[in-house]
Amino acid sequence: MKNELTSEALIKLSEHLAQHMGINFSTDRLIDLKKKMTVLAEAFDFDDLDEFAEWLLSDSLDREQIELLADFLTVGETYFFRDPKAFLVLEEEILPHLIGARKHAKFLRIWSAACCTGEEPYSIAMILKKMIPDIDNWQIKILATDINQTFLKRAAEGSYGEWSFRATPENFKEQYFTQRKNGRYQIDPEIKKMVQFEWMNLAESELLSEPTYSCMDIIFCRNVLIYFSIDHAKQIISRLNNCLITDGHLFVSPNELPVTTDVGFHSLHRPGAIILRKSNQLTPHNLVDSGEVTVTDATDHIKSITEPMPSLEEAQSFYNRALYQEAAEVLLERCRNGGDFSSLVLLAKSLANHSDLKNALKWCDRAIKANRLNAATHYLRATILQEQGATVEAMHSLRQSLLMDSNFVVAEFNLGILLRQTGHDKDAQRHFKTALKLLNNYHDNDILPESEGTTASGMRVIVSSLMADATR
């Protein structure tokens, strides 16, 4: 093989693959990319690496060539019910409302973009099977797409090893899978037929205008957008917005939230999950613009209001209907000259749900200053810090919360999650065990304080699954 690829050439290739295929090679993986390029050059009948790199960068690839690249370069890492909190929100908050609204029409359209080997769309199908008693009378389409054709073939086969179940509640595995002699598990044909697998390169965002992807109720697009440039990711998000019905939901990963602002979505922050709801209309002059508007700007905006001081009940009504911008406007007026504790807390929550984490933290700190002994406010501060990536500070606030209330289940759980993420597995297990003990004080259907709707039984399943995962 002629020539050696320079670091500069490898970086260009890495950026090109990320932008045009959503395949990322970080700087510490450039050596791996170099090895793969050498093998790929031979597969594409090139004997000169420089010429091969130049050809790749020329954007002259057809679908067959993209499939070959994706098959060689992508690494599938997924499992059933990955990110359990997202599926908990799906099952306990979004789907009940949607199913209730469609009880006469009886149809649903859901899309799992970048589905890898199928665990995500099959997880959705199992939840629907569990929730809808007369599901045979429904028209349900779960579309699952990926750029890797090999992954799609494996997904369509529906055969999985033990490792794919590392976060799966045991009852799902027992009910919807059959163990074969080779030790693998075959998915139930009734679940399998609910999912339609298709090839798609999400980077070609113009494809999203096709009818196949229209009128979706829910779209899962997680851990994908981070590989694209900000502008390209926003373009994709805008197209995904067009694929959704009004009030449809888009699931993304927390680290993808910055690219989803100002494109017709309201953010629904839930502990451990980021869901975007399509708004009725685009609002280019929103109170909050990509999290950069200042408190002073917002206050100036409302000074023109001449009506009497709005009530906390009015703000709470807006908040309960997920109208976070409107709630923030009311609360900023109430808090302009100081504000009462309840208004300060609700303002921090409204701004956080509207993706203005910087200002949410400022108002949360003011609320803590007004009442330092309130455990829930310290917990709110921790969730905001966690979304900002300030893990150490978030853990400190969770510990402060537990000092104020040692029976705070959700704080115990989230501290365990952060400890686990930072490699402190033994400490994480200790907090998970404490959370399980505290859950004994609740009935199964009790909603846990500050949990955004999570039931005690749902939390028990998540904690038990995480503890079992750690012992494997």
TORFI-615308 format. One record per residue (C-alpha): residue in one letter; x, z, y. Coordinates in Angstrom, 3 decimals, m for minus. Last residue first. Layout:
N
+---------+----------+----------+----------+
| residuo |       px |       pz |       py |
+---------+----------+----------+----------+
|       a |        X |        Z |        Y |
...
+---------+----------+----------+----------+
REM end
This chain:
472
+---------+----------+----------+----------+
| residuo |       px |       pz |       py |
+---------+----------+----------+----------+
|       r |  m22.265 |   36.565 |   m9.223 |
|       t |  m22.724 |   39.978 |   m7.594 |
|       a |  m23.142 |   38.600 |   m4.066 |
|       d |  m25.977 |   36.274 |   m5.099 |
|       a |  m27.905 |   39.181 |   m6.569 |
|       m |  m27.689 |   41.035 |   m3.274 |
|       l |  m28.831 |   37.985 |   m1.345 |
|       s |  m31.779 |   37.435 |   m3.674 |
|       s |  m32.837 |   41.071 |   m3.464 |
|       v |  m32.724 |   40.945 |    0.343 |
|       i |  m34.791 |   37.761 |    0.530 |
|       v |  m37.427 |   38.910 |   m1.968 |
|       r |  m37.782 |   42.298 |   m0.255 |
|       m |  m38.180 |   40.598 |    3.116 |
|       g |  m41.103 |   38.585 |    1.815 |
|       s |  m42.713 |   41.653 |    0.284 |
|       a |  m42.361 |   43.607 |    3.527 |
|       t |  m43.948 |   40.791 |    5.489 |
|       t |  m42.160 |   38.703 |    8.111 |
|       g |  m44.298 |   37.978 |   11.184 |
|       e |  m41.781 |   37.837 |   14.028 |
|       s |  m39.674 |   40.607 |   12.431 |
|       e |  m39.702 |   43.052 |   15.364 |
|       p |  m41.609 |   45.617 |   13.256 |
|       l |  m42.241 |   44.508 |    9.652 |
|       i |  m45.660 |   43.016 |    8.909 |
|       d |  m47.290 |   44.933 |    6.057 |
|       n |  m48.449 |   42.728 |    3.173 |
|       d |  m46.318 |   44.395 |    0.484 |
|       h |  m47.044 |   47.939 |    1.643 |
|       y |  m44.237 |   49.628 |    3.557 |
|       n |  m42.172 |   52.809 |    3.089 |
|       n |  m40.432 |   51.259 |    0.064 |
|       l |  m38.964 |   48.728 |    2.510 |
|       l |  m36.645 |   51.473 |    3.779 |
|       k |  m34.974 |   51.677 |    0.375 |
|       l |  m34.513 |   47.898 |    0.292 |
|       a |  m32.971 |   47.942 |    3.780 |
|       t |  m30.540 |   50.664 |    2.720 |
|       k |  m29.443 |   48.550 |   m0.228 |
|       f |  m28.942 |   45.548 |    2.085 |
|       h |  m26.877 |   47.727 |    4.431 |
|       r |  m24.597 |   48.822 |    1.595 |
|       q |  m24.329 |   45.260 |    0.294 |
|       a |  m23.103 |   44.119 |    3.727 |
|       d |  m20.460 |   46.845 |    3.795 |
|       k |  m19.168 |   45.637 |    0.427 |
|       d |  m19.258 |   41.972 |    1.515 |
|       h |  m17.289 |   42.331 |    4.743 |
|       g |  m16.340 |   38.645 |    4.936 |
|       t |  m17.628 |   37.874 |    8.450 |
|       q |  m20.813 |   36.207 |    7.189 |
|       r |  m21.527 |   39.184 |    4.946 |
|       l |  m21.195 |   41.586 |    7.854 |
|       l |  m23.535 |   39.400 |    9.890 |
|       i |  m26.176 |   39.346 |    7.146 |
|       g |  m25.910 |   43.096 |    6.524 |
|       l |  m26.401 |   43.764 |   10.232 |
|       n |  m29.441 |   41.511 |   10.047 |
|       f |  m30.963 |   43.515 |    7.201 |
|       e |  m30.349 |   46.923 |    8.735 |
|       a |  m31.830 |   45.712 |   12.049 |
|       v |  m34.866 |   44.340 |   10.202 |
|       v |  m35.474 |   47.654 |    8.452 |
|       f |  m35.324 |   49.955 |   11.509 |
|       n |  m35.610 |   53.361 |    9.810 |
|       s |  m32.476 |   54.795 |   11.497 |
|       d |  m34.040 |   54.276 |   14.918 |
|       m |  m31.935 |   54.886 |   18.050 |
|       l |  m28.641 |   54.846 |   16.162 |
|       l |  m29.944 |   51.834 |   14.260 |
|       s |  m30.359 |   49.901 |   17.518 |
|       q |  m26.861 |   50.825 |   18.633 |
|       r |  m25.569 |   49.528 |   15.297 |
|       l |  m27.443 |   46.282 |   15.894 |
|       s |  m25.931 |   46.069 |   19.392 |
|       h |  m22.411 |   46.441 |   17.980 |
|       m |  m23.130 |   43.791 |   15.336 |
|       a |  m24.219 |   41.373 |   18.068 |
|       e |  m21.042 |   42.056 |   20.038 |
|       v |  m18.936 |   41.157 |   17.000 |
|       t |  m21.015 |   38.040 |   16.264 |
|       a |  m20.987 |   36.477 |   19.731 |
|       g |  m22.169 |   33.059 |   18.495 |
|       q |  m24.677 |   32.632 |   21.313 |
|       e |  m27.567 |   32.845 |   18.839 |
|       q |  m26.107 |   36.130 |   17.568 |
|       l |  m25.873 |   37.453 |   21.119 |
|       i |  m29.578 |   36.773 |   21.632 |
|       t |  m30.442 |   38.435 |   18.309 |
|       a |  m28.316 |   41.474 |   19.149 |
|       r |  m29.940 |   41.915 |   22.564 |
|       l |  m33.356 |   41.881 |   20.907 |
|       y |  m32.148 |   44.596 |   18.520 |
|       h |  m30.977 |   46.715 |   21.462 |
|       t |  m34.434 |   46.224 |   22.946 |
|       a |  m36.145 |   47.223 |   19.699 |
|       a |  m34.206 |   50.488 |   19.487 |
|       n |  m35.445 |   51.825 |   22.848 |
|       l |  m33.211 |   54.721 |   23.886 |
|       r |  m31.445 |   53.001 |   26.795 |
|       n |  m34.625 |   52.514 |   28.797 |
|       a |  m34.232 |   50.950 |   32.265 |
|       k |  m30.606 |   49.989 |   31.589 |
|       i |  m31.764 |   48.455 |   28.315 |
|       a |  m34.337 |   46.370 |   30.207 |
|       r |  m31.680 |   45.204 |   32.660 |
|       d |  m29.465 |   44.213 |   29.729 |
|       c |  m32.355 |   42.197 |   28.300 |
|       w |  m32.755 |   40.475 |   31.649 |
|       k |  m29.136 |   39.349 |   31.652 |
|       l |  m29.229 |   38.370 |   27.953 |
|       a |  m32.265 |   36.161 |   28.493 |
|       n |  m30.460 |   34.568 |   31.436 |
|       k |  m27.646 |   33.322 |   29.209 |
|       l |  m29.934 |   32.563 |   26.273 |
|       d |  m32.077 |   30.080 |   28.193 |
|       s |  m33.439 |   28.455 |   25.016 |
|       h |  m37.139 |   28.826 |   25.923 |
|       n |  m37.552 |   31.417 |   23.185 |
|       a |  m34.710 |   33.380 |   24.748 |
|       l |  m36.297 |   33.075 |   28.200 |
|       s |  m39.601 |   34.412 |   26.908 |
|       k |  m37.944 |   37.274 |   25.014 |
|       a |  m35.954 |   38.392 |   28.072 |
|       l |  m39.111 |   38.189 |   30.192 |
|       l |  m41.033 |   40.238 |   27.610 |
|       v |  m38.390 |   42.965 |   27.763 |
|       l |  m38.298 |   43.079 |   31.567 |
|       s |  m42.103 |   43.088 |   31.778 |
|       s |  m42.352 |   46.018 |   29.365 |
|       f |  m39.729 |   48.017 |   31.289 |
|       d |  m41.345 |   47.620 |   34.707 |
|       g |  m39.932 |   45.224 |   37.264 |
|       g |  m37.193 |   45.495 |   39.848 |
|       n |  m38.315 |   43.628 |   42.945 |
|       r |  m38.541 |   40.152 |   41.425 |
|       c |  m39.653 |   41.529 |   38.052 |
|       r |  m43.366 |   40.708 |   38.365 |
|       e |  m42.645 |   37.276 |   39.827 |
|       l |  m40.065 |   36.622 |   37.112 |
|       l |  m42.699 |   37.689 |   34.588 |
|       v |  m45.258 |   35.109 |   35.671 |
|       e |  m42.722 |   32.270 |   35.652 |
|       a |  m41.308 |   33.435 |   32.312 |
|       a |  m44.758 |   33.390 |   30.689 |
|       e |  m45.345 |   29.838 |   31.923 |
|       q |  m42.015 |   28.704 |   30.490 |
|       y |  m42.708 |   30.515 |   27.223 |
|       l |  m46.053 |   28.924 |   26.471 |
|       a |  m45.864 |   29.976 |   22.799 |
|       r |  m49.568 |   30.921 |   22.806 |
|       n |  m48.683 |   34.610 |   22.444 |
|       y |  m46.251 |   34.230 |   25.362 |
|       f |  m48.899 |   32.828 |   27.684 |
|       s |  m51.248 |   35.691 |   26.816 |
|       q |  m48.455 |   38.205 |   27.277 |
|       a |  m47.819 |   36.833 |   30.766 |
|       e |  m51.486 |   37.202 |   31.670 |
|       e |  m51.567 |   40.722 |   30.215 |
|       l |  m48.532 |   41.647 |   32.315 |
|       s |  m50.607 |   40.844 |   35.379 |
|       p |  m49.856 |   38.431 |   38.189 |
|       m |  m49.023 |   39.930 |   41.623 |
|       p |  m51.541 |   38.538 |   44.089 |
|       e |  m51.452 |   34.799 |   44.885 |
|       t |  m48.873 |   33.387 |   47.296 |
|       i |  m46.608 |   31.554 |   44.875 |
|       s |  m43.831 |   29.889 |   46.892 |
|       k |  m41.428 |   32.584 |   45.783 |
|       i |  m41.790 |   31.265 |   42.233 |
|       h |  m39.110 |   28.573 |   42.352 |
|       d |  m36.751 |   30.749 |   44.374 |
|       t |  m36.843 |   33.254 |   41.499 |
|       a |  m35.982 |   30.553 |   38.980 |
|       d |  m33.066 |   29.326 |   41.055 |
|       t |  m31.795 |   32.886 |   41.529 |
|       v |  m32.044 |   33.525 |   37.779 |
|       t |  m29.860 |   30.492 |   37.249 |
|       v |  m30.717 |   27.204 |   35.564 |
|       e |  m28.173 |   26.193 |   32.934 |
|       g |  m30.052 |   26.816 |   29.678 |
|       s |  m30.654 |   23.127 |   29.063 |
|       d |  m33.048 |   23.002 |   32.020 |
|       v |  m35.209 |   26.132 |   32.313 |
|       l |  m38.017 |   26.100 |   34.847 |
|       n |  m38.834 |   22.650 |   33.603 |
|       h |  m38.532 |   19.688 |   35.947 |
|       p |  m38.162 |   17.055 |   33.246 |
|       t |  m41.283 |   18.305 |   31.446 |
|       l |  m42.057 |   15.923 |   28.578 |
|       q |  m45.614 |   16.228 |   27.303 |
|       n |  m47.646 |   17.940 |   24.636 |
|       s |  m44.648 |   19.795 |   23.285 |
|       k |  m43.147 |   19.175 |   19.876 |
|       r |  m42.340 |   22.503 |   18.266 |
|       l |  m38.713 |   23.302 |   17.529 |
|       i |  m37.714 |   25.719 |   14.779 |
|       i |  m34.516 |   27.740 |   14.663 |
|       a |  m34.147 |   30.315 |   11.882 |
|       g |  m32.115 |   33.475 |   11.266 |
|       p |  m34.438 |   35.764 |   13.187 |
|       r |  m37.087 |   33.488 |   14.729 |
|       h |  m36.628 |   31.486 |   17.887 |
|       l |  m39.369 |   28.934 |   18.454 |
|       s |  m37.939 |   26.344 |   20.828 |
|       h |  m40.369 |   24.131 |   22.752 |
|       f |  m39.640 |   20.446 |   22.390 |
|       g |  m39.901 |   17.336 |   24.572 |
|       v |  m36.272 |   16.264 |   24.875 |
|       d |  m34.907 |   18.793 |   27.368 |
|       t |  m32.901 |   20.819 |   24.874 |
|       t |  m32.167 |   19.729 |   21.312 |
|       v |  m28.400 |   19.222 |   21.618 |
|       p |  m27.741 |   22.907 |   22.296 |
|       l |  m29.765 |   23.987 |   19.203 |
|       e |  m27.484 |   22.424 |   16.592 |
|       n |  m25.545 |   25.629 |   15.870 |
|       p |  m28.819 |   27.383 |   15.048 |
|       s |  m29.691 |   24.788 |   12.380 |
|       v |  m32.684 |   22.495 |   12.855 |
|       f |  m36.324 |   22.554 |   11.710 |
|       l |  m38.652 |   20.220 |   13.623 |
|       h |  m42.331 |   21.105 |   13.971 |
|       g |  m45.376 |   19.057 |   14.940 |
|       d |  m47.395 |   20.203 |   17.973 |
|       t |  m48.181 |   16.551 |   18.792 |
|       i |  m47.414 |   14.462 |   15.710 |
|       l |  m43.765 |   13.961 |   14.922 |
|       c |  m41.791 |   10.706 |   14.630 |
|       n |  m41.461 |   10.435 |   18.407 |
|       n |  m39.673 |   13.786 |   18.462 |
|       l |  m37.369 |   12.476 |   15.757 |
|       r |  m36.470 |    9.611 |   18.105 |
|       s |  m35.623 |   12.095 |   20.878 |
|       i |  m33.576 |   14.153 |   18.425 |
|       i |  m31.643 |   11.033 |   17.418 |
|       q |  m30.888 |   10.198 |   21.039 |
|       k |  m29.886 |   13.813 |   21.677 |
|       a |  m27.475 |   13.598 |   18.749 |
|       h |  m25.992 |   10.384 |   20.146 |
|       d |  m25.445 |   11.946 |   23.576 |
|       i |  m23.976 |   15.167 |   22.169 |
|       s |  m21.643 |   13.259 |   19.837 |
|       f |  m22.597 |   13.350 |   16.188 |
|       y |  m21.417 |   15.639 |   13.398 |
|       i |  m23.365 |   18.675 |   14.654 |
|       l |  m26.593 |   16.692 |   14.246 |
|       v |  m26.571 |   16.995 |   10.455 |
|       n |  m26.624 |   20.680 |    9.501 |
|       r |  m30.430 |   20.704 |    9.378 |
|       c |  m32.983 |   17.940 |    9.874 |
|       f |  m36.243 |   19.221 |    8.346 |
|       i |  m39.256 |   17.417 |    9.792 |
|       i |  m42.830 |   18.725 |    9.842 |
|       d |  m46.212 |   17.138 |   10.593 |
|       m |  m44.851 |   13.586 |   10.509 |
|       c |  m46.900 |   10.885 |   12.211 |
|       s |  m44.222 |    8.172 |   11.923 |
|       y |  m41.220 |    7.862 |    9.627 |
|       t |  m42.438 |    5.066 |    7.373 |
|       p |  m43.900 |    3.287 |   10.418 |
|       e |  m40.400 |    2.243 |   11.621 |
|       s |  m39.219 |    3.676 |   14.952 |
|       l |  m36.723 |    5.897 |   13.149 |
|       l |  m34.680 |    2.836 |   12.206 |
|       e |  m33.452 |    2.686 |   15.824 |
|       s |  m31.581 |    5.912 |   15.122 |
|       e |  m28.967 |    4.191 |   12.993 |
|       a |  m27.013 |    7.443 |   12.654 |
|       l |  m29.705 |    8.670 |   10.256 |
|       n |  m28.470 |    6.219 |    7.635 |
|       m |  m31.353 |    6.014 |    5.179 |
|       w |  m31.891 |    5.709 |    1.446 |
|       e |  m35.282 |    6.796 |    0.092 |
|       f |  m36.633 |    9.608 |   m2.096 |
|       q |  m40.390 |   10.305 |   m2.406 |
|       v |  m41.300 |   13.898 |   m3.293 |
|       m |  m44.650 |   15.108 |   m4.702 |
|       k |  m43.959 |   13.438 |   m8.068 |
|       k |  m41.174 |   15.915 |   m8.798 |
|       i |  m43.358 |   18.964 |   m8.270 |
|       e |  m45.899 |   17.842 |  m10.876 |
|       p |  m43.057 |   16.653 |  m13.142 |
|       d |  m41.671 |   20.234 |  m13.213 |
|       i |  m37.948 |   20.283 |  m12.448 |
|       q |  m35.432 |   20.115 |  m15.260 |
|       y |  m32.895 |   22.943 |  m15.542 |
|       r |  m29.443 |   22.485 |  m17.006 |
|       g |  m28.089 |   24.477 |  m19.945 |
|       n |  m27.401 |   21.448 |  m22.148 |
|       k |  m30.320 |   22.436 |  m24.370 |
|       r |  m32.707 |   22.096 |  m21.445 |
|       q |  m34.218 |   24.825 |  m19.269 |
|       t |  m37.620 |   23.994 |  m17.858 |
|       f |  m38.281 |   24.452 |  m14.137 |
|       y |  m41.307 |   25.156 |  m11.928 |
|       q |  m42.600 |   28.564 |  m12.988 |
|       e |  m39.449 |   30.314 |  m14.139 |
|       k |  m37.305 |   29.072 |  m11.250 |
|       f |  m39.989 |   29.824 |   m8.706 |
|       n |  m40.551 |   33.331 |  m10.115 |
|       e |  m36.823 |   34.095 |   m9.893 |
|       p |  m36.652 |   33.740 |   m6.119 |
|       t |  m34.041 |   31.056 |   m5.422 |
|       a |  m30.902 |   31.856 |   m3.436 |
|       r |  m28.307 |   31.092 |   m6.129 |
|       f |  m30.550 |   28.543 |   m7.826 |
|       s |  m28.393 |   25.438 |   m7.344 |
|       w |  m25.506 |   27.232 |   m9.072 |
|       e |  m27.387 |   27.321 |  m12.396 |
|       g |  m27.292 |   23.569 |  m12.789 |
|       y |  m29.952 |   21.087 |  m11.758 |
|       s |  m31.912 |   18.107 |  m13.110 |
|       g |  m34.489 |   16.444 |  m10.870 |
|       e |  m33.539 |   12.883 |  m11.780 |
|       a |  m34.697 |   11.698 |   m8.349 |
|       a |  m32.263 |   14.117 |   m6.706 |
|       r |  m29.370 |   12.829 |   m8.809 |
|       k |  m30.217 |    9.272 |   m7.805 |
|       l |  m30.476 |   10.309 |   m4.146 |
|       f |  m27.068 |   11.988 |   m4.246 |
|       t |  m25.544 |    8.811 |   m5.666 |
|       q |  m27.133 |    6.769 |   m2.873 |
|       n |  m25.496 |    8.868 |   m0.164 |
|       i |  m27.067 |    8.188 |    3.247 |
|       d |  m29.973 |   10.542 |    2.619 |
|       t |  m33.760 |   10.561 |    2.800 |
|       a |  m36.596 |   12.737 |    1.487 |
|       l |  m40.247 |   11.964 |    2.291 |
|       i |  m42.776 |   14.598 |    1.251 |
|       k |  m46.194 |   12.982 |    1.267 |
|       i |  m49.269 |   15.044 |    0.485 |
|       q |  m52.761 |   13.618 |    0.068 |
|       w |  m54.721 |   16.647 |   m1.092 |
|       n |  m57.246 |   17.020 |   m3.920 |
|       d |  m54.542 |   17.847 |   m6.451 |
|       i |  m53.442 |   20.652 |   m4.092 |
|       d |  m56.616 |   22.609 |   m4.792 |
|       p |  m54.931 |   26.031 |   m4.849 |
|       i |  m52.640 |   25.238 |   m1.876 |
|       m |  m49.970 |   27.895 |   m1.246 |
|       k |  m47.897 |   27.832 |   m4.450 |
|       k |  m47.850 |   24.054 |   m4.721 |
|       l |  m46.936 |   23.883 |   m1.036 |
|       i |  m44.026 |   26.285 |   m1.556 |
|       m |  m42.838 |   24.304 |   m4.570 |
|       a |  m42.939 |   21.051 |   m2.582 |
|       i |  m40.875 |   22.545 |    0.243 |
|       s |  m38.243 |   23.730 |   m2.244 |
|       y |  m38.284 |   20.229 |   m3.794 |
|       p |  m37.581 |   18.773 |   m0.350 |
|       e |  m34.570 |   21.091 |    0.143 |
|       e |  m33.067 |   20.901 |   m3.351 |
|       g |  m33.002 |   17.119 |   m3.376 |
|       t |  m29.386 |   16.166 |   m3.983 |
|       c |  m28.550 |   15.581 |   m0.295 |
|       c |  m31.772 |   15.761 |    1.754 |
|       a |  m30.238 |   14.316 |    4.922 |
|       a |  m33.714 |   14.143 |    6.520 |
|       s |  m36.460 |   16.096 |    4.725 |
|       w |  m39.742 |   14.673 |    5.998 |
|       i |  m43.226 |   16.188 |    5.742 |
|       r |  m46.634 |   14.486 |    5.931 |
|       l |  m49.754 |   16.492 |    5.074 |
|       f |  m53.326 |   15.552 |    4.111 |
|       k |  m56.528 |   17.437 |    3.251 |
|       a |  m58.906 |   16.222 |    6.006 |
|       h |  m61.242 |   19.167 |    5.400 |
|       k |  m58.749 |   22.038 |    5.009 |
|       r |  m56.409 |   20.347 |    7.483 |
|       a |  m56.438 |   23.025 |   10.203 |
|       g |  m56.087 |   25.771 |    7.597 |
|       i |  m53.183 |   23.973 |    5.949 |
|       l |  m51.409 |   23.655 |    9.307 |
|       h |  m51.928 |   27.291 |   10.275 |
|       p |  m50.824 |   28.566 |    6.864 |
|       l |  m47.909 |   26.079 |    6.869 |
|       i |  m46.311 |   27.251 |   10.105 |
|       e |  m46.239 |   31.034 |    9.866 |
|       e |  m45.760 |   32.540 |    6.417 |
|       e |  m44.423 |   29.661 |    4.351 |
|       l |  m42.421 |   27.769 |    6.971 |
|       v |  m41.179 |   30.966 |    8.608 |
|       l |  m40.021 |   32.199 |    5.193 |
|       f |  m38.438 |   28.818 |    4.481 |
|       a |  m36.332 |   29.157 |    7.626 |
|       k |  m35.466 |   32.730 |    6.696 |
|       p |  m34.221 |   31.666 |    3.276 |
|       d |  m31.372 |   29.525 |    4.663 |
|       r |  m31.031 |   27.446 |    1.461 |
|       f |  m34.273 |   27.714 |   m0.491 |
|       f |  m32.863 |   25.677 |   m3.391 |
|       y |  m29.216 |   24.753 |   m3.071 |
|       t |  m26.907 |   22.654 |   m0.919 |
|       e |  m23.368 |   21.421 |   m0.699 |
|       g |  m23.019 |   17.669 |   m1.201 |
|       v |  m19.662 |   16.200 |   m0.254 |
|       t |  m19.731 |   12.875 |    1.521 |
|       l |  m16.720 |   10.545 |    1.584 |
|       f |  m16.905 |    8.494 |   m1.607 |
|       d |  m20.622 |    7.849 |   m1.876 |
|       a |  m20.872 |    7.532 |    1.891 |
|       l |  m18.202 |    4.829 |    1.955 |
|       l |  m19.869 |    2.902 |   m0.865 |
|       e |  m23.284 |    3.214 |    0.759 |
|       i |  m21.875 |    2.023 |    4.093 |
|       q |  m20.418 |   m1.027 |    2.314 |
|       e |  m23.765 |   m1.874 |    0.734 |
|       r |  m25.539 |   m1.364 |    4.058 |
|       d |  m23.295 |   m3.722 |    6.003 |
|       l |  m20.158 |   m2.693 |    7.846 |
|       s |  m18.858 |   m4.667 |   10.849 |
|       d |  m18.432 |   m1.723 |   13.196 |
|       s |  m14.873 |   m2.774 |   14.143 |
|       l |  m13.441 |    0.680 |   13.458 |
|       l |  m13.577 |    0.112 |    9.720 |
|       w |  m11.752 |   m3.203 |   10.056 |
|       e |   m9.011 |   m1.636 |   12.174 |
|       a |   m8.580 |    1.134 |    9.598 |
|       f |   m8.294 |   m1.419 |    6.779 |
|       e |   m5.781 |   m3.476 |    8.743 |
|       d |   m3.674 |   m0.382 |    9.364 |
|       l |   m3.925 |    0.634 |    5.713 |
|       d |   m2.616 |   m2.719 |    4.420 |
|       d |   m3.418 |   m3.748 |    0.828 |
|       f |   m7.129 |   m4.176 |    1.475 |
|       d |   m9.517 |   m5.066 |   m1.364 |
|       f |  m12.406 |   m2.770 |   m0.290 |
|       a |  m11.794 |   m0.419 |   m3.237 |
|       e |   m8.048 |   m0.534 |   m2.491 |
|       a |   m8.643 |    0.529 |    1.099 |
|       l |  m10.964 |    3.243 |   m0.192 |
|       v |   m8.188 |    4.866 |   m2.227 |
|       t |   m5.821 |    4.993 |    0.753 |
|       m |   m8.618 |    6.088 |    3.079 |
|       k |   m9.413 |    8.990 |    0.763 |
|       k |   m5.835 |   10.254 |    0.899 |
|       k |   m5.783 |   10.012 |    4.706 |
|       l |   m9.135 |   11.826 |    4.978 |
|       d |   m7.737 |   14.707 |    2.912 |
|       i |   m4.730 |   14.877 |    5.221 |
|       l |   m7.137 |   14.858 |    8.174 |
|       r |   m8.935 |   17.927 |    6.820 |
|       d |   m7.558 |   20.503 |    9.281 |
|       t |   m8.640 |   18.276 |   12.156 |
|       s |  m12.242 |   18.290 |   10.971 |
|       f |  m13.567 |   15.400 |    8.896 |
|       n |  m17.219 |   14.695 |    9.626 |
|       i |  m19.663 |   12.264 |    8.096 |
|       g |  m22.699 |   11.539 |   10.297 |
|       m |  m22.445 |    7.839 |    9.528 |
|       h |  m21.779 |    6.096 |   12.832 |
|       q |  m20.628 |    8.937 |   15.076 |
|       a |  m18.970 |   11.108 |   12.458 |
|       l |  m17.291 |    8.157 |   10.766 |
|       h |  m15.970 |    6.887 |   14.107 |
|       e |  m14.678 |   10.307 |   15.171 |
|       s |  m12.811 |   10.710 |   11.874 |
|       l |  m11.431 |    7.180 |   12.081 |
|       k |  m10.143 |    7.790 |   15.611 |
|       i |   m8.560 |   11.071 |   14.487 |
|       l |   m6.942 |    9.310 |   11.541 |
|       a |   m5.490 |    6.619 |   13.820 |
|       e |   m3.970 |    9.231 |   16.126 |
|       s |   m2.547 |   11.151 |   13.181 |
|       t |   m0.861 |    7.948 |   12.042 |
|       l |   m2.002 |    5.972 |    8.997 |
|       e |    0.938 |    4.840 |    6.908 |
|       n |    1.862 |    1.214 |    6.346 |
|       k |    1.472 |   m1.078 |    3.332 |
|       m |    0.000 |    0.000 |    0.000 |
+---------+----------+----------+----------+
REM end
